[in-house]
Amino acid sequence: MITLVIYDISDDKDRSKLAELLMNYGLERIQYSGFKGILNTHDRLILAKEVRRFVTGDRDSVYVIRLCKECASLCQIISSKEVTLIDKSQVRIV
């Protein structure tokens, strides 16, 4: 499933380590604090456990969001550059 990870981490060092962890999971950066990619259920659950160590401040947060293909195809992305969550040719809405 498509997985979005967005975060707000106050510590610079932790924020960099979190970005590195997400890239190690094969996720690609789509915003400074946002990544997307395909993760299976097991990997998504393990990732959710791993990212907890980066939430150390009162204002820190990490969102790990699973999107089905239909939901991803309905997302509206406003950007001056081409951004896609999913290859729309792979979507079949019934």
N, C-alpha and C positions, 0 to 999 in steps of 0.2 A: 504494500500500500504506500501511497504517497505520504510522506511525513514532513510536516513543517516544524521547525524548531525556531522559536523567537525568544530572545532573552534580554534582560536588563540586569547586568552585573556591574556593581560599582567599582570593584577592585580591578585595575588594569591587568595585573598579572593573571588573576583568575579568568578574566574575560578572554585573554589570549589563549590560555590553556583550554578553555571551553571550546573556542573556535577550532583549535587543533584537534580536540577530541571528535568534534562533529565531522571534520574533514576525514579523520581516520575511519569513521563510519561510512564514508563514501558520499556524504551530503555535500552539496555545493552551496556556496554563499550567494544569496540573492539580495541581501541588504547587509549593512554593516553588522547588525545583530540578528540576522535571519538566514536560515539555511533550509534547503529542501532536498528531498531525495526519496528513493525507494528503500523502505525497511520492512522486513517481515515482522510479524507480531512479537516473536521472541526477542529480536534485536531491539525493537522499539521499547519493550519492557526493561531490558537490561540498560539501555541508554537512559531511560527515565530514572532508574536507580543511580546510575553513575553521575548524572548532572546534579544531583542533590548536594554533592560536596561543594559545588560552586555557589550555592545559595547560603551566604554567610551573614549578609547584612539585612536589616529590616526592610529595605527597599528592593532587594534582589529577587528576581523571579526568572523561571525558565518555563516556557510553554512547549510541550511536545504534543503536536496535533496530528491526528491521523485523518487523512482525506480519502474518501472513495473517489473513483474516477468521475462519477457524475458530479459530486460536489466540486471537485477540482475544475471540471469543465465549465461550471457556472460562476467561478470566481471572476471578478472584474479587477483587472490590473491596470492601473493608470501609470504610465511611465513613458519617458521619451525614448527609451531603448526597448528592444524586443525582450519580453519576459514571458516564459511559458511555464506552467506547472505540469503540464501533461501534453503528450502528443495527441492532439484532438482527433487524429485519424484512428486512434485506438479506442475512442469513446463510442459506446452504443447506448443511447438512452431509450429505455422501453417504457 
